[in-house]
Amino acid sequence: MLTELESFLLRLATEPAILTTVGRTRGSVPRESGAWMAVFAGETRGAIGTIGGGHLEWDAMRQAREALALQAGAPGVAPLAWEQAVTLGPSLGQCCGGALVLRFEPLNASHIEALRTRLTAHHAPLALFGGGHVGRAIVQALAPLPFDVTWIDSRDEVFPRDLPGPVRTEHSDPVQAAVRGLPSGACVLIMSFSHAEDLDIVASCLQRQRDHGDLGFIGLIGSATKWATFRSRLRQRGFSDAELARITCPIGLPGITDKQPAVIAASVVAQLLLETATVSGGGLTA
């Protein structure tokens, strides 16, 4: 499954485009600075990416297609980039009340490598322990989101052949040994096929936190009863209550009780986004 950036660059190799990027912003706006949309000639295939939808996006697409039509009618003339300051008020049918600057850049195949570097978003490292049904659903849900996923299991041939998005698989036996090699700042989700493995992975995460304190969110799938049992066993291994408080169990947003893998995945991924937004100071606006 191609990411939006890969789809854009693949198409740019054969036809020109206008890249529209959100620049400076003030107040409440639909997308953050750096959000982008690539527009190609013609209306049948649409655009790749989004700057927030609504009339703002429709008008940006109109401007881009008009520029592409002029460019096609004047071969050999180098098109120029331009900017537009926009206030999001009733005239646009968008009442966010904020303001932003849109930058429009004509592009062709010669820009591909520079764009690959420029538009590659910062992705948070995430380790997912467990290749079962819920693990697969979470990997699918994470595919379009800003996470670099390492998917880890002790079993052979547990991972599907077609991996969605930028996912790296790792076979580790014993599975908890993989904790030592996780990148600094990694979030960890633990849902192996075995409670014994889960316990060892949690213990390894706690030991790494004790030694380095460099892991992010650590979540364990399971019930409150499971966590009570784990807490008792981890205390016996010498971990304090303060250390155990670093583990989130159960995982997922409160109030969502459906046990279907896709529902669990949606709940857990939403929780991850909240956790990483809190750490980075980010947020969402409408």
SULCORJO-V638343 format. One record per backbone hydrogen bond with DSSP energy under -0.5 kcal/mol. CO is the residue of the C=O (numbers start at 0). NH is the residue of the N-H. If there is no record, write none. Layout:
BEGIN
CO,NH
CO,NH
END
This chain:
BEGIN
0,164
2,6
3,7
4,8
5,9
6,10
7,11
8,12
10,13
10,14
16,18
16,106
17,19
17,38
18,20
18,104
19,36
20,22
20,102
21,33
23,100
25,98
26,28
27,97
31,34
34,21
35,49
36,19
36,38
37,47
38,17
45,39
47,37
52,56
53,57
54,58
55,59
56,60
57,61
58,62
59,63
60,64
61,65
62,66
63,67
64,68
65,69
66,70
67,71
68,72
69,73
70,73
73,76
75,77
81,103
83,101
85,87
85,99
86,88
87,96
88,91
88,93
89,92
97,87
98,25
99,85
100,22
101,83
102,20
103,81
104,18
106,16
107,110
108,111
110,114
111,115
112,116
113,117
114,118
115,119
118,120
123,147
124,186
125,127
125,149
126,128
126,188
127,129
127,151
128,190
131,135
132,136
133,137
134,138
135,139
136,140
137,141
138,142
139,142
141,144
144,146
145,123
146,148
147,125
148,150
148,167
149,127
149,151
150,169
151,129
152,171
154,157
160,162
164,166
165,148
167,150
169,152
169,171
173,176
174,177
175,178
176,179
177,180
178,181
182,185
185,215
186,126
187,218
188,128
188,190
189,220
193,197
194,198
195,199
196,200
197,201
198,202
199,203
200,204
201,205
202,206
203,207
204,208
205,209
206,210
207,211
207,212
213,184
216,187
217,247
218,189
222,226
223,227
224,228
225,229
226,230
227,231
228,232
229,233
230,234
231,235
232,236
233,238
234,237
239,243
240,244
242,245
243,246
245,217
246,248
247,219
252,255
254,256
259,263
260,264
261,265
262,266
263,267
264,268
265,269
266,270
267,271
268,272
269,273
270,274
271,275
272,276
273,277
274,278
275,279
276,280
276,281
END
